[in-house]
Every structure is written in structure tokens, then in C-alpha cells.
């Protein structure tokens, strides 16, 4: 299929020097009117990224835009007969079209494709799609960016990010565009058209009517039809609330490189839904007291989730633009919420369950540790779990066995100690599937230098039984030792320890 | 209780035994008897089932 991103332009591009005193506000207002708030946001992001040159190209309606036009025609509406605009943003300074060939990916800040859509008997401009460079702050984390190829006057540039898009409010609404962003972030999908979503809904008996909102059933029908797995949770406006806060669902997805959908309503007839694509991390987050830091599983089981150091979730909002920070506590009160947390297709249970199961193993291992342990980090860990009642940080990430072993191969303790490569070779041969890796740290260690004491590795590809029977356990790595479980001839559980090499703490996993 | 063949990490333990010898002591371990986690998971599952009652529309 032809792509808007790489489509050749009609005629010659227009090249503008956008350094001050060039006014983004004047330009947007003069060219596209004052209605489209997201265009201003994208220009603001380009400004913050240090853009100096803007390339404006007219392109024909092809690919997903053409499908959109077909959808409009079939709905009895007339698409606006105007070319689309492809805007590409550059840090570098140049004045002529031929100079585009000399620009590099380092100069390229992203693109936006603007489309005129019908509204009543006139038209308005929307951002049909855009990817901009989000890496402005060191503490903003995106774990599922895609690389997109974009043409600017026939030269192809690359940009990493997540697609932002805006509804036409006719054949697609906020839920469609949120789904498009989410689906584009799942492996195997590069992008996904609204027309295809509407075709699925019609085929499944839940057709989308022009200008109508989408229901939760319709949203889930699209995901189910594509084989995309998710956990979902509803937070009613009043009454008893679920035992897992919505932030944990968001974090479970984004920390493992998957998006989530956050729907909310403040009591009106219809709500709004946005894709959540990343998070911030603030190592200096102030926690008023220890009690509020814990996530309590039950009266004897609690821990400190690494999500505690997230101050905002990063989202796109089709009403306002891309890469906004949503403070993690902002939505807690006075709003009805619905979360759809996308999870890897390989898993049989989600990251929240994995973390709960891991803490159970961790407590069991700690109970069997000796109080006067020689390894001081192991002793500190035992005390944190048993004496300080769960004063340990857990962070759960989905990864393949190869990714885990590669991570261990690159890991070094505080005294530069490493794991025996022969042990890692054995583990690599045995770990061929997909796993939940639950990293273990201490509240004083994790935020300061993002280091950990080890991890518990769980098989993500087996079903959880009704009664926890430890069948998901693969291994634990704690300071100085690996812990393997087994059953003896009398079906009694035993633990077999193996020297780990790293006796202190090591870096947490990061891609 | 899980099947002995799949419980824990028998393949990894066997492979490590082969490489380093099997003299490593197998210590018996007593798993704690708390039902906190299984109750937590059941409650979470029930809440997730209840989410089908939500009637929100998104536009």
C-alpha cells in the first residue's frame, strides 16, 4: 500500500526559515485556521526541539487517507477535494529544496500530515498522523517506539516515536485514533486503518455509525479480532473500587513496551479515551511516609512497587496533541475510569499477577535465609523483607530468555564482579521461551542509581492454576546465588543454590 | 502440586549438575502458608470480570 509518509509530493516544496521572529502561531492561523489545537502543539514541540527549517509539501490522498475517503463516501459524505500537507521539521538551516539531500537523520525532528475533513458544509484541518521526536527529557521513558521512514522532497529520513492522530469525528472518533496508536505499537503491526476497524466491527455485528461514539465492547472487539491480548478494568464513579489501582495496569503495559488505553468520563453522556505510551521517572519523588509507599497484597504480604517513582504517564490526546504528561494521581477522584492494558501475545497471565506471585516466592526464600548471613546484601534483603515487612522494590518486565541472558552477560556488580559465562551458557540453553523478570531492589538503592539485588524469573507462557503451585517459577538470582526449586522423590520441595558471581548489586534492565 | 517433571527448573538443574557435578546440597525449603496472593489474584479476577458491566461510550 502507498504510504502518506513516503509519497512523492505534488509540485515543488515550500521551505521556510522558522527561526525567530517567525511565529508558529501566525503561520498555523494563516494556513490552517485557529480550530486545530494539535497542530499548535506539534509546532510547539518542534520549537522545543530546536527546529530551524520547515518543509511544506502537498501530497495526494493515498494509503490510509484514501481508505478514510472511501469510508466517508460509503457513509454518504463527500471527502474534501484538497491535497494533504506533509510538514517535515529540521534542526538544520537550509533555504533550497536541493539542500534537503544534504540533511541527516540527526537534523530531522519529525513530521505531521494535515488533512482537510468535512464538518457541516465547510471543512476543517486535522492532524491525520504525526511522529515527532519525543526525547526532550532524560527522565521520559518510551519503551515501544517504532522507526518510521518519512520522505521530505524525495529524501527518506528516519524518526523513532509513536504515531499521533486525530479523529475526523465522522467515520472515526477518539477511540478509533487511540486504537490506531496502540495497534501501531504492537509487534507485527506498523499501522492500522480506521476503515479496517469499521469493517471488523460491521462483520462482528457491532457496526460503527457516522459520528457515533465507540463502546467498550466495540473497542475490545477490534483488539480481539487482531489477536491482541489485554487486561481490562473498570473503576466506577462511586462505590467499591477494584483491588488494583488503574496506575498499576498502565505501568504493567508501558514498562514492558506495550501501550495502554485510558478511558475516562466525568459523569457526562460520553467519555474520552487516550493512548498511554510511556512514563516519567523521578528519582527524588517525595514519599510522606513508608505506609503510603507499600502495595499491599494481603495482611502478611506487601512490597514497594517501582511505579512509586513514576510521576506522570505520557499520553497522546487527540483533542490536544502528542506527548503530554498525565500526573499519575490526576484521574483518581471524581472520574469514572476504564483501563485496557495491552500485554504480550505470548503471556498467559499479566505483569500484575507475575509481581504478586514473585513476592510470594521472595517471602518464602527470605523465611529460609539464615539471620546472620555473611553476604551483607543478602542480609539486608532478608531484613527488608522480614523485619521491615516488605521494604523491597519490585519491577516487572517481559522479555525473552535471550534478552534476559544478554542482560546478565552485561551485568557487573559494584565491585566489577560478573557471572560465570559457563553458567550463563547453560541458562541460555534452558531459557528458550518468554518470561516475566521481576527485579528486586531496595527503596534506597533503586531510585538513586537504578541498581538491583537480583530478580525472580517466571515462565510467562504457562497458565496459572487456581491454587498457586509454584509451577511458574524458573529461578531466582539474589546476591551471591541462584536459587532453583525442585521436587524430590517424596514430592518435597527443595532449593538448590548455585554460585552467581555477582555478590552485590547490578544495573536494572533497560533496552 | 505441580508435576515433578515441570516443577521449578529441572532442566536447568540437570544441566548445571552435568557441568559442575551434582554434589550441590539440596536444602529442603518450607514455603510459607499465607494465602494472601491467591486471594489477591481471585479478587483481581473477579473485578476484571465485573468490568464487563461498564457502559461507557467514547467519542
HADDOCK unambig.tbl for C-alpha pairs under 7 A between the chains (distance, minus, plus):
assign (segid A and resid 173 and name CA) (segid B and resid 59 and name CA) 5.31 0.50 0.50
assign (segid A and resid 174 and name CA) (segid B and resid 58 and name CA) 6.72 0.50 0.50
assign (segid A and resid 174 and name CA) (segid B and resid 59 and name CA) 5.19 0.50 0.50
assign (segid A and resid 175 and name CA) (segid B and resid 58 and name CA) 6.02 0.50 0.50
assign (segid A and resid 175 and name CA) (segid B and resid 59 and name CA) 6.50 0.50 0.50
assign (segid A and resid 213 and name CA) (segid B and resid 57 and name CA) 5.72 0.50 0.50
assign (segid A and resid 213 and name CA) (segid B and resid 58 and name CA) 5.04 0.50 0.50
assign (segid A and resid 213 and name CA) (segid B and resid 59 and name CA) 4.35 0.50 0.50
assign (segid A and resid 214 and name CA) (segid B and resid 57 and name CA) 5.59 0.50 0.50
assign (segid A and resid 214 and name CA) (segid B and resid 58 and name CA) 5.26 0.50 0.50
assign (segid A and resid 214 and name CA) (segid B and resid 59 and name CA) 6.56 0.50 0.50
assign (segid A and resid 215 and name CA) (segid B and resid 56 and name CA) 6.32 0.50 0.50
assign (segid A and resid 215 and name CA) (segid B and resid 57 and name CA) 4.55 0.50 0.50
assign (segid A and resid 215 and name CA) (segid B and resid 58 and name CA) 6.26 0.50 0.50
assign (segid A and resid 216 and name CA) (segid B and resid 56 and name CA) 6.67 0.50 0.50
assign (segid A and resid 216 and name CA) (segid B and resid 57 and name CA) 6.76 0.50 0.50
assign (segid A and resid 232 and name CA) (segid B and resid 48 and name CA) 6.20 0.50 0.50
assign (segid A and resid 233 and name CA) (segid B and resid 48 and name CA) 5.22 0.50 0.50
assign (segid A and resid 233 and name CA) (segid B and resid 51 and name CA) 5.35 0.50 0.50
assign (segid A and resid 234 and name CA) (segid B and resid 51 and name CA) 4.73 0.50 0.50
assign (segid A and resid 234 and name CA) (segid B and resid 54 and name CA) 6.52 0.50 0.50
assign (segid A and resid 242 and name CA) (segid B and resid 47 and name CA) 5.79 0.50 0.50
assign (segid A and resid 243 and name CA) (segid B and resid 44 and name CA) 6.25 0.50 0.50
assign (segid A and resid 244 and name CA) (segid B and resid 44 and name CA) 6.97 0.50 0.50
assign (segid A and resid 270 and name CA) (segid B and resid 56 and name CA) 6.48 0.50 0.50
assign (segid A and resid 270 and name CA) (segid B and resid 57 and name CA) 4.98 0.50 0.50
assign (segid A and resid 270 and name CA) (segid B and resid 58 and name CA) 5.58 0.50 0.50
assign (segid A and resid 270 and name CA) (segid B and resid 59 and name CA) 6.47 0.50 0.50
assign (segid A and resid 271 and name CA) (segid B and resid 56 and name CA) 6.58 0.50 0.50
assign (segid A and resid 271 and name CA) (segid B and resid 57 and name CA) 5.84 0.50 0.50
assign (segid A and resid 271 and name CA) (segid B and resid 58 and name CA) 4.69 0.50 0.50
assign (segid A and resid 271 and name CA) (segid B and resid 59 and name CA) 6.34 0.50 0.50
assign (segid A and resid 272 and name CA) (segid B and resid 58 and name CA) 4.97 0.50 0.50
assign (segid A and resid 272 and name CA) (segid B and resid 59 and name CA) 5.78 0.50 0.50
assign (segid A and resid 273 and name CA) (segid B and resid 58 and name CA) 6.15 0.50 0.50
assign (segid A and resid 297 and name CA) (segid B and resid 36 and name CA) 6.19 0.50 0.50
assign (segid A and resid 297 and name CA) (segid B and resid 37 and name CA) 6.30 0.50 0.50
assign (segid A and resid 297 and name CA) (segid B and resid 40 and name CA) 6.02 0.50 0.50
assign (segid A and resid 298 and name CA) (segid B and resid 36 and name CA) 4.68 0.50 0.50
assign (segid A and resid 300 and name CA) (segid B and resid 36 and name CA) 6.92 0.50 0.50
assign (segid A and resid 301 and name CA) (segid B and resid 36 and name CA) 6.54 0.50 0.50
assign (segid A and resid 353 and name CA) (segid B and resid 41 and name CA) 6.71 0.50 0.50
assign (segid A and resid 356 and name CA) (segid B and resid 37 and name CA) 6.13 0.50 0.50
assign (segid A and resid 357 and name CA) (segid B and resid 37 and name CA) 6.61 0.50 0.50
assign (segid A and resid 360 and name CA) (segid B and resid 37 and name CA) 6.81 0.50 0.50
assign (segid A and resid 364 and name CA) (segid B and resid 31 and name CA) 5.06 0.50 0.50
assign (segid A and resid 364 and name CA) (segid B and resid 32 and name CA) 5.46 0.50 0.50
assign (segid A and resid 368 and name CA) (segid B and resid 29 and name CA) 6.60 0.50 0.50
assign (segid A and resid 426 and name CA) (segid B and resid 15 and name CA) 6.41 0.50 0.50
assign (segid A and resid 426 and name CA) (segid B and resid 16 and name CA) 6.67 0.50 0.50
assign (segid A and resid 427 and name CA) (segid B and resid 12 and name CA) 6.45 0.50 0.50
assign (segid A and resid 430 and name CA) (segid B and resid 11 and name CA) 6.63 0.50 0.50
assign (segid A and resid 430 and name CA) (segid B and resid 12 and name CA) 5.85 0.50 0.50
assign (segid A and resid 467 and name CA) (segid B and resid 38 and name CA) 6.71 0.50 0.50
assign (segid A and resid 468 and name CA) (segid B and resid 38 and name CA) 6.45 0.50 0.50
assign (segid A and resid 469 and name CA) (segid B and resid 1 and name CA) 5.19 0.50 0.50
assign (segid A and resid 469 and name CA) (segid B and resid 2 and name CA) 5.74 0.50 0.50
assign (segid A and resid 471 and name CA) (segid B and resid 2 and name CA) 5.63 0.50 0.50
assign (segid A and resid 471 and name CA) (segid B and resid 6 and name CA) 7.00 0.50 0.50
assign (segid A and resid 471 and name CA) (segid B and resid 7 and name CA) 5.21 0.50 0.50
assign (segid A and resid 471 and name CA) (segid B and resid 8 and name CA) 6.12 0.50 0.50
assign (segid A and resid 473 and name CA) (segid B and resid 8 and name CA) 5.21 0.50 0.50
assign (segid A and resid 474 and name CA) (segid B and resid 8 and name CA) 5.36 0.50 0.50
assign (segid A and resid 474 and name CA) (segid B and resid 9 and name CA) 5.24 0.50 0.50
assign (segid A and resid 475 and name CA) (segid B and resid 9 and name CA) 6.93 0.50 0.50
assign (segid A and resid 484 and name CA) (segid B and resid 8 and name CA) 6.65 0.50 0.50
assign (segid A and resid 484 and name CA) (segid B and resid 9 and name CA) 6.19 0.50 0.50
assign (segid A and resid 485 and name CA) (segid B and resid 8 and name CA) 4.81 0.50 0.50
assign (segid A and resid 485 and name CA) (segid B and resid 9 and name CA) 6.32 0.50 0.50
assign (segid A and resid 486 and name CA) (segid B and resid 7 and name CA) 6.03 0.50 0.50
assign (segid A and resid 486 and name CA) (segid B and resid 8 and name CA) 5.26 0.50 0.50
assign (segid A and resid 486 and name CA) (segid B and resid 9 and name CA) 6.62 0.50 0.50
assign (segid A and resid 486 and name CA) (segid B and resid 10 and name CA) 6.42 0.50 0.50
assign (segid A and resid 487 and name CA) (segid B and resid 4 and name CA) 5.86 0.50 0.50
assign (segid A and resid 487 and name CA) (segid B and resid 7 and name CA) 6.85 0.50 0.50
assign (segid A and resid 493 and name CA) (segid B and resid 28 and name CA) 6.18 0.50 0.50
assign (segid A and resid 493 and name CA) (segid B and resid 29 and name CA) 6.13 0.50 0.50
assign (segid A and resid 494 and name CA) (segid B and resid 26 and name CA) 5.82 0.50 0.50
assign (segid A and resid 494 and name CA) (segid B and resid 27 and name CA) 5.38 0.50 0.50
assign (segid A and resid 494 and name CA) (segid B and resid 28 and name CA) 4.28 0.50 0.50
assign (segid A and resid 494 and name CA) (segid B and resid 29 and name CA) 5.35 0.50 0.50
assign (segid A and resid 495 and name CA) (segid B and resid 26 and name CA) 5.72 0.50 0.50
assign (segid A and resid 495 and name CA) (segid B and resid 27 and name CA) 5.27 0.50 0.50
assign (segid A and resid 495 and name CA) (segid B and resid 28 and name CA) 6.14 0.50 0.50
assign (segid A and resid 495 and name CA) (segid B and resid 29 and name CA) 6.11 0.50 0.50
assign (segid A and resid 496 and name CA) (segid B and resid 24 and name CA) 6.98 0.50 0.50
assign (segid A and resid 496 and name CA) (segid B and resid 25 and name CA) 6.48 0.50 0.50
assign (segid A and resid 496 and name CA) (segid B and resid 26 and name CA) 4.91 0.50 0.50
assign (segid A and resid 496 and name CA) (segid B and resid 27 and name CA) 6.33 0.50 0.50
